[in-house]
Amino acid sequence: MNMLVCVKQVPDTTEIKIDPVTNTLIRDGVPSILNTFDGYALEMAARIKDKDPSSKITVVSMGPPQAKAILQECVAIAANKGYLVSDRAFGGSDTLATSYILSEAIKTLEEKEGKFDIIFCGKQAIDGDTAQVGPEIAEHLGYPQVTYGLGAEVDGDIVKVKKEVDDGVEIIGVKMPCVITATKPDFDPRYPTIKSKMAARKAEYPVLSAADLTTIDLERAGLKGSPTKVKKTFVPQKKTGGIKIKEETAEESVNKLIDALTAAKVL
Amino acid sequence: MEAKNKNLWVFIETNEDGTPKNVGIELLTPGRDLATKQGGALVGVVIGSKVDPTVKEVEAHGADQIIVVDGPEFAHYTTDAYTAVMYQLIEKYGPTTILIGATTEGRDMGPRLSCRLKTGLTADCTGLDIDEASGNVAWTRPAFGGNLMATILCPDHRPQIGTVRPGVFKKTPGDPAHKAEVIKEDISIPADQIRTKVLEVIKDDGGESVDLEGADIIVSGGRGMGSAEAFSEVRELADALGGVVGASRAAVESGWIGHAHQVGQTGKTVGPKMYVACGISGAIQHLAGMSGSDCIVAINKDPDAPIFEVADFGIVGNVHEVLPMLAAAIKKIKG
């Protein structure tokens, strides 16, 4: 199998704090990490490679030069090669423009790495939380998609994807080439070894700029190519005025809560 | 694509038995408000199989017009069939705005459709309004795991599309006497154009389904429950209240309960009438999934737990003591 995993470097949203004075996001000192869901996507690809060691995994990321760090991490974990898609002309892209640029990058990568059978993405990035780029890449390429994947197995010319749905899981059969987006599976991604980390440090991470994407229409990239515009951002207001009950005994607390819920007509 | 009118569409997701999912009916409420402000009609778009029960409900909940596509190939949602139908309908009718529920299906179809239309999509909105200066829909959504809110406009492309979180808006009581114009569109999608196939369906909990997004009452357990066995206390309270069981990420990761029950950024986003958080500290990722609930009750031994900041009512105490007593007290009230 020839597989591609699309990855993004994101701020660790669990480390983000709000400045109580200015009421804005404090981004300084927040560590940059491999988007959690992209890590699951890489693991799914790695499990296919475990079964068929002739498989190849390429990772691609669009972002600033420092995003090379996550490519290196992915190569240390399981990928064979990593490419960075980076150009000032790509800045300010919304999901439509981002997915368009990535789909053009994929066409360029296929000239080097061969046609990809499966393109994996995390279901969403933990900073933007849109869950749009994966399905949009599939649409740009005209491929079928399976979102919310919990695992994937190759069976002949189809991939069997375990998909999370509201009331359980479904096994979906999808023809290759296809796009699969990964949600949190019931297994943990593997760790790199010291040896694989050292090899990843020595590896090269070619950068694809706008000039390298031969068929790209730059009118469709960056701010110009983005139909959505951010009008404003703000920190959500916290709810206040709740009633906190702490009586001598649990029984008294429960009674007081029941009274309060009854008075508020919740019960 | 140019809009042909000022109409607002609500995509109404259906179940396999032809009934509507809650979120579609909920969205008719803000849909009415926005349609009026935009000066257009409120249109419900129903795709499914044997969907008469859905059409009746959409009619009763105030749609001016309902576009119906009914066929066996639409009984089970597929990306290819649903996107193709929506695209054809949009080309024909040219609405200015489309609301879609931010469910697993809505978030699968939304980006596929907006990309085909080369228009903007705002995901997982929790607030909808009209931007006074421009007349565009102002879509408000959380980002950075709920730490930040952003208001997004799609000024130059139509239709403007958003997926909206279930539970944020409330259904109207509905009026069975209300009439809508029902348009049946005869569209079928050939089997070879549907490139995914459901091979197997595995329901959770031995067939019990967990409809967190549609639930009126949810009782969730977190790390503070301490063990899988102790989760029976959560179930007992949920049963007493007539609700369903939810969980925090910590509880799911500890293996105490399945991921289908998970509420929060990496689980479901819910908006029940009552949400009871048991032994859940209230990490921002959890709050992002449940802070839209009407009434939040928290039980936690730590008086400084962040969950108390969003709770309407809270007990500072030991969950293992409080839960059984609370369940018993509620059973007594309900007789």
Boltz contact constraints between the chains, C-beta under 6 A:
constraints:
  - contact:
      token1: [A, 13]
      token2: [B, 144]
      max_distance: 6.0
  - contact:
      token1: [A, 13]
      token2: [B, 145]
      max_distance: 6.0
  - contact:
      token1: [A, 16]
      token2: [B, 144]
      max_distance: 6.0
  - contact:
      token1: [A, 16]
      token2: [B, 147]
      max_distance: 6.0
  - contact:
      token1: [A, 25]
      token2: [B, 148]
      max_distance: 6.0
  - contact:
      token1: [A, 127]
      token2: [B, 144]
      max_distance: 6.0
  - contact:
      token1: [A, 128]
      token2: [B, 143]
      max_distance: 6.0
  - contact:
      token1: [A, 129]
      token2: [B, 143]
      max_distance: 6.0
  - contact:
      token1: [A, 130]
      token2: [B, 123]
      max_distance: 6.0
  - contact:
      token1: [A, 131]
      token2: [B, 107]
      max_distance: 6.0
  - contact:
      token1: [A, 132]
      token2: [B, 111]
      max_distance: 6.0
  - contact:
      token1: [A, 132]
      token2: [B, 123]
      max_distance: 6.0
  - contact:
      token1: [A, 135]
      token2: [B, 111]
      max_distance: 6.0
  - contact:
      token1: [A, 135]
      token2: [B, 112]
      max_distance: 6.0
  - contact:
      token1: [A, 136]
      token2: [B, 111]
      max_distance: 6.0
  - contact:
      token1: [A, 136]
      token2: [B, 115]
      max_distance: 6.0
  - contact:
      token1: [A, 139]
      token2: [B, 112]
      max_distance: 6.0
  - contact:
      token1: [A, 139]
      token2: [B, 115]
      max_distance: 6.0
  - contact:
      token1: [A, 139]
      token2: [B, 116]
      max_distance: 6.0
  - contact:
      token1: [A, 144]
      token2: [B, 195]
      max_distance: 6.0
  - contact:
      token1: [A, 144]
      token2: [B, 196]
      max_distance: 6.0
  - contact:
      token1: [A, 145]
      token2: [B, 79]
      max_distance: 6.0
  - contact:
      token1: [A, 147]
      token2: [B, 108]
      max_distance: 6.0
  - contact:
      token1: [A, 148]
      token2: [B, 104]
      max_distance: 6.0
  - contact:
      token1: [A, 165]
      token2: [B, 104]
      max_distance: 6.0
  - contact:
      token1: [A, 167]
      token2: [B, 203]
      max_distance: 6.0
  - contact:
      token1: [A, 167]
      token2: [B, 209]
      max_distance: 6.0
  - contact:
      token1: [A, 168]
      token2: [B, 202]
      max_distance: 6.0
  - contact:
      token1: [A, 168]
      token2: [B, 203]
      max_distance: 6.0
  - contact:
      token1: [A, 168]
      token2: [B, 204]
      max_distance: 6.0
  - contact:
      token1: [A, 169]
      token2: [B, 202]
      max_distance: 6.0
  - contact:
      token1: [A, 170]
      token2: [B, 198]
      max_distance: 6.0
  - contact:
      token1: [A, 170]
      token2: [B, 201]
      max_distance: 6.0
  - contact:
      token1: [A, 171]
      token2: [B, 199]
      max_distance: 6.0
  - contact:
      token1: [A, 171]
      token2: [B, 200]
      max_distance: 6.0
  - contact:
      token1: [A, 172]
      token2: [B, 196]
      max_distance: 6.0
  - contact:
      token1: [A, 172]
      token2: [B, 198]
      max_distance: 6.0
  - contact:
      token1: [A, 173]
      token2: [B, 197]
      max_distance: 6.0
  - contact:
      token1: [A, 173]
      token2: [B, 199]
      max_distance: 6.0
  - contact:
      token1: [A, 174]
      token2: [B, 196]
      max_distance: 6.0
  - contact:
      token1: [A, 175]
      token2: [B, 195]
      max_distance: 6.0
  - contact:
      token1: [A, 184]
      token2: [B, 266]
      max_distance: 6.0
  - contact:
      token1: [A, 227]
      token2: [B, 119]
      max_distance: 6.0
  - contact:
      token1: [A, 227]
      token2: [B, 120]
      max_distance: 6.0
  - contact:
      token1: [A, 227]
      token2: [B, 154]
      max_distance: 6.0
  - contact:
      token1: [A, 227]
      token2: [B, 157]
      max_distance: 6.0
  - contact:
      token1: [A, 228]
      token2: [B, 120]
      max_distance: 6.0
  - contact:
      token1: [A, 228]
      token2: [B, 152]
      max_distance: 6.0
  - contact:
      token1: [A, 228]
      token2: [B, 154]
      max_distance: 6.0
  - contact:
      token1: [A, 229]
      token2: [B, 153]
      max_distance: 6.0
  - contact:
      token1: [A, 230]
      token2: [B, 150]
      max_distance: 6.0
  - contact:
      token1: [A, 230]
      token2: [B, 152]
      max_distance: 6.0
  - contact:
      token1: [A, 231]
      token2: [B, 151]
      max_distance: 6.0
  - contact:
      token1: [A, 231]
      token2: [B, 153]
      max_distance: 6.0
  - contact:
      token1: [A, 232]
      token2: [B, 151]
      max_distance: 6.0
  - contact:
      token1: [A, 233]
      token2: [B, 148]
      max_distance: 6.0
  - contact:
      token1: [A, 233]
      token2: [B, 150]
      max_distance: 6.0
  - contact:
      token1: [A, 234]
      token2: [B, 149]
      max_distance: 6.0
  - contact:
      token1: [A, 236]
      token2: [B, 149]
      max_distance: 6.0
  - contact:
      token1: [A, 238]
      token2: [B, 309]
      max_distance: 6.0
  - contact:
      token1: [A, 239]
      token2: [B, 310]
      max_distance: 6.0
  - contact:
      token1: [A, 242]
      token2: [B, 311]
      max_distance: 6.0
  - contact:
      token1: [A, 242]
      token2: [B, 312]
      max_distance: 6.0
  - contact:
      token1: [A, 243]
      token2: [B, 313]
      max_distance: 6.0
  - contact:
      token1: [A, 244]
      token2: [B, 308]
      max_distance: 6.0
  - contact:
      token1: [A, 244]
      token2: [B, 314]
      max_distance: 6.0
  - contact:
      token1: [A, 245]
      token2: [B, 315]
      max_distance: 6.0
  - contact:
      token1: [A, 246]
      token2: [B, 316]
      max_distance: 6.0
  - contact:
      token1: [A, 250]
      token2: [B, 317]
      max_distance: 6.0
  - contact:
      token1: [A, 250]
      token2: [B, 321]
      max_distance: 6.0
  - contact:
      token1: [A, 250]
      token2: [B, 322]
      max_distance: 6.0
  - contact:
      token1: [A, 250]
      token2: [B, 325]
      max_distance: 6.0
  - contact:
      token1: [A, 251]
      token2: [B, 325]
      max_distance: 6.0
  - contact:
      token1: [A, 253]
      token2: [B, 315]
      max_distance: 6.0
  - contact:
      token1: [A, 253]
      token2: [B, 317]
      max_distance: 6.0
  - contact:
      token1: [A, 254]
      token2: [B, 325]
      max_distance: 6.0
  - contact:
      token1: [A, 254]
      token2: [B, 326]
      max_distance: 6.0
  - contact:
      token1: [A, 254]
      token2: [B, 329]
      max_distance: 6.0
  - contact:
      token1: [A, 257]
      token2: [B, 313]
      max_distance: 6.0
  - contact:
      token1: [A, 257]
      token2: [B, 315]
      max_distance: 6.0
  - contact:
      token1: [A, 258]
      token2: [B, 329]
      max_distance: 6.0
  - contact:
      token1: [A, 260]
      token2: [B, 313]
      max_distance: 6.0
  - contact:
      token1: [A, 266]
      token2: [B, 274]
      max_distance: 6.0
  - contact:
      token1: [A, 266]
      token2: [B, 295]
      max_distance: 6.0
